[in-house]
Amino acid sequence: MPEYSIINKLKDQNKLNDSILIYINSLSLEDIIAVKLELSTKLLDNRLYGFDIWNKMNLITKEAVLKFALSATKTKTDAARFLGLTPQNFRRACNNYNIYKEENA
């Protein structure tokens, strides 16, 4: 059964390499989020007006934690337990965020 890893997935897509991971590891999660937000606003001439970021952070964070749970566990059942979700709620969350573990567990 293949193991899902967000790091391996991003490496396969040439979006990450070991050097970048070393830099990321030296930053706090808060710094990484702040940097990503700053980079995102540069594309929009430093404007995120109309994007309700304060209220959307809950959804963004849940998606990130869901991806982590799938990466850190061997099965969907383990990921659901890790998150404290029932199997039904876990499946619903995966469907809501279009996240699917590449296995049949």
Secondary structure as GFF3:
##gff-version 3
##sequence-region A 1 105
A	DSSP	alpha_helix	6	12	.	.	.	ID=ss1
A	DSSP	alpha_helix	18	25	.	.	.	ID=ss2
A	DSSP	alpha_helix	29	43	.	.	.	ID=ss3
A	DSSP	alpha_helix	53	72	.	.	.	ID=ss4
A	DSSP	alpha_helix	76	83	.	.	.	ID=ss5
A	DSSP	alpha_helix	87	96	.	.	.	ID=ss6
###
